Amino acid sequence: MSGTFTATDAVELAVVERSGFIESRHVGSAVVMNGEGEVLRTLGAPEAPIFPRSALKPFQAVAIMTSGVTLRGEDAAIATASHTGTLRHVELVRGILSRAGIPLSALACPPAWPEDQATHDALVRAGGDKDRLFMNCSGKHAAMLVACRQNGWPLAGYLDPEHPLQKHILDVVERFTGERPVATGVDGCGAPVHALSLTALGHGIARIATSRSNSPFAIYREAGFLGEALRENGWVVAGPGKPDTVVIDRLGLYVKSGAEGTVVASADNGTTVALKILDGNLRAGMIVALSLLRDADAITRADLEAVAPRLDLGVTGGGHTVGWVRPSYG
């Protein structure tokens, strides 16, 4: 059976320290490259394929935007979001569908409870239930449906890999990453997810993150608008207290986390990190990505120290902090 790299190929990226004792170790792979796509550092096996999961969303959003759909600001950000389902997130998704005259029933993502605790509790108190709008990928799905409506493609079956929309997305993925996926699976939200190496993923994210909205080329112009939208609307991309939102709001970086331990992060100068924690646990992903950016002089130590306390890295015992999740790569 095909798959990603093994533990033998991986390297230790982070440890969980409790009371001075290393309780757990996270292994994985990572690549660091500059804005021109030149590899600066590798850890583990970054040439092995992975499913980027939601780290694929920037490419999906660019594909939607280059299909003739004008997305700007919060609307562009929600198209690439893994949101926590706050009412503000839901209203953005409703608005995208409503303006295109698309019924909520067209959403093919599974129903979910909002991840945001306050919204979840309010919904329960009101007697509500799971809904597709609360699913963290609903913004992407809404934008996909608008692309179908814009181009005269059928709404039904829009998640099928053979659908014109998904073929266009695959083309954009290949153009930005320079790599043909070695496998295609079904993501948690039902959309196709393509297996790419971390090196290709990092290369593609660097190209998106360094694109400018005044580019003479339409595909890079739209990527530039997406980058502006993401950096200016951190709350949309994830939610209150979530690592992506914290890092975007505090440092202005281009970041996107994906399920099963994937993180991509790009600094202002284009230096980009792509990594995967092999066991799929994301708790160390962002701090490792930021530490790698710091090592590459893409962010300052002060930047790292300012944001780290907000990434929920403390290990508690008896209600007190007794240790930390911290990077440990060589």
N, C-alpha and C positions, 0 to 999 in steps of 0.2 A: 504494500500500500504506500502511495506517495505521501509525503509529509514535509514538515519543516526540519530544521537542524535538530540534532540530538543533544542530550546533556553532555556527552563527550566532546562535542564540537563547541559548546557554549563556554563562557567564562563567567566568573562571579562578578555581578554588577553592584549588588547592594546586600547589606546584612541588616538583621533586626537584632538590636542589642537590648537586653533586659538585665538591669542590675549588674552591668559589667560583664555579662555572659552573652556570647553570640547564640541566640536562640534559633534563628532561621537564616537561610542564605538564599538569595534570588540570583539565578544564573540567566544569561541571555546573550544576545548579540547586539552590536551597535555599529554605526558608521557615522563619521563626521566629515563633511565636505564644505568647500567654500562656495561662494555664489556662482562660480563658473563650473561647478560640478566636479572639481578636482578633489579626490579623496585625501583627507588630511590624517585620518586615523581610523583604524578598524579594531573591533573587539569581537572575538568569537567568530561566527560564520555569517557575515552580512551578505554573502552571495547566495545563501540558501533562500528558497522561496518561503514566504509567509503570507497569510491572509491579513491584509492591513486593517480589515474591519472598518470602523468609522474614519480611520485615517485616509480612506479612499474618497471620502465625501468632497474634499476640495475639487478633485477631478470630475466627480459627478456634477458638482455645481457649475464648474466652468463649461462642461458639455451642455448643460441646460441653457446657460447664458449665451452660448454660441449657436444655439439652435433657433435663436430669434426671440427669446424671452428676456425682457429687460428687468433685471433684478438689481436693486441698489440698496445701500444702507441695511436696515434691519431685515428687509426681505431677502437680500443676498445672504446675510449672516444665518438666518433661520434655515436656509437651504443646505448649509454645511454644518448645522448644529447637531449635537447630541444633547438635547435640552432636557431639563428636569421637570417639564410639564407645568410650570407656573401659569397662572391665568394670562399673563402678558405673552408668554410663548404661544399659548393656545389661540389668543386673538390674532397674532401674526399669521398663524397657519390658516385660521378661518378667513382672514382678509385675502390671502393669496388665492384661495379657492373661490371665494365669493366674487372677486373682481373678474375672474375668468368664467363665472357661471358654471362651476363644477360642483356637484353635490358632494357632501361629506361622505356619502356611501361609496364614492369611487375610490377612497383611500384603501389600499390593500395591505397596509402594515397591520400587525396584530393589535388588538386592544390592550391597554395597559393602565395600571394605576400611575398617577404622577409620582415621580421620584422625589420631588420637593415635599418635605414632610408637612409643612403648613398647608399646602394645597391639598395634599392627600387627606389630612385630618378634616379639613373643611368639607371636602367632598363626601367623606364618610358620614359626617354629622348631618349633611344635607340629604342623605339617602342615595347618593350617586353611586356610580359603578365604573368599572374600567371602560376606557374609550380609546379609539384609534387616535384621536387628537392628542391624548396624553403620551402616546408612545414617543420615545425620544427621537425617533427618526421621522416624525410626521411632517416636519418642514421640508425635508428632502423629498418625501413622497408627494407632497402638495406641489412642489416645484416641478417634479417629473410629470405630473398630470397636466400642469399648465403647458409644458413643452409639447405634450401630445396634442392638446387642444390647438396650440399655436400652429402646429405643422400638419394638422389633419390626420394625425396618427390615432389609432383606436385607443380609447382609455382602458378598455378591457385588455388584460394580458400585458400591461405595461412593464411588468417585472420579468417577463419571459426573455431569456438571453437572445432570442431571435427577433424580438420586437425592434423596430427601427430606432427607438430611443436608446435601448441598451446597446445596440450596435454602434451608435454614435458615441456613447459613453466609452465603450471599449476603444474606439479609435482615438479619443482624446487621451485616455490613459496611456496608450502606446506612444502617442506623440510626445507627451510630456516626460514619460519615464524612459523612453528609448528601449523598452523591453516588451516582448510579447508574453503575456501571462502563461504560466505553465499549467494552470488549472483554474477552473471557475467553480465556485460553490454557491450556496444559498446563505446569505447573511441572516442575522437574527431578525431583521425587519422584513425579510423575504426577497430583498433585492439581490442581484448577482454580486458576488465578491470575487475579485481576481487575485490569484497568487502571484506575487512579485518578490524579487529580492529586496532586502533593505536598502541596498545600494541604489537600485532603480527607483524605489520609493523616495529616498532622500533626494535624488537628482530631480525627480518630478516636482516635489514640494519646493525645492530651492528655486526652480524655474517659475513656479506660481508665485512664490513669496517675493521674488525680485521683479516681477512684472509690474508695469506702470500703466495707469489708466489713460495716459496720453500716447501710448505706443501706436505706431502706424499700422500695426498688425492686429486685426480684430480679436484673435484668440488671446493674445497677450494683453490687449486692452481690457477685455472682460476679466481676465485673471487679475489684472491690476485693480479693477473695481471690487472684485471679491476680497482681495487682500485688504483694501481700505475698509471695507464693510466689517471684516472680521476684527481688525485691530481697533475699530471705533465702537464696536458693540459687543464687548466681552460678555455681557450678561446674557446675550442671546445664544452664544455658542455653547454654553453649558448651563450654569445657574449659580445662585448665591453660594459662595464658599467652595465651589468646585475648582480643582486645580487649573483647568483651562481658563476659566473666567478670572481667577486670581492672577495668573501669570499675564494674561492679555491686559487686564486693567492696570496692573502694577508696573509691568515692564514693557508693554507694547509689542510683545513678540507675536509671531505667527505660530500658533501651536494648535495641535489637534491630537486628542487621544482616541484610541480605538480599543474595543473590547479585546480580551485575551492578551493584555500587556503591551500594546503597541502605542508608541508616542512619536510624533514628529514635532520638531521645534526649529524655527528659523529666526535668526537675529536680523537687525537692520542691515548689516553688511552682507547678508545672504548666507552666512555660515549656518549650516543646517545639520541637525542630528535626526537620525531615524533609528529607533531601537525596538526590540521586542524582549520582554521578560518571558522566559520560556514556560514558566508555570502558569502564565496568564494573569497573575496578580498585578494590578496596576499601582499598588500603594507606593512603590519605589520608583515608578516610571518617570514621573516629572522631575523629581530631584536629581535623578541620574542624568536626564537630558540636560537640565540646567547646569549641572556640574561639568558635563562635557563641553557645553558652550563656554563656560567660564575657563576651562583649561585651554580652549582655543582662542581666548581673549576676545570673544564675541560679546560677552557681557562682563561686568565688573564683579569683583568679590562683594562689593557693597550691594549690588543688585541681588546677588544670590542670598546674601544674609538678610536682606529686607523681605524677601518673599518666602523663604524657607519656613518661618514660623507659622505661615498661613496655609501650609500644605498638609496639615494633619499627620505629621510624622512622629508624634509622641507615642511612646509605649507606656501604658498606665498599669499601675498596680496599687490596689487599695485606694483608688481615687486620686493617686498622685502620679506624676511623670517619673518613671524609673529608667527610661531608656529611649532610644531613638531608632528610626529607620534611616540609614545613611548609606551613601555610595561607598563602595569598597573595591572598585576595579583598580587594576594596577597602573 
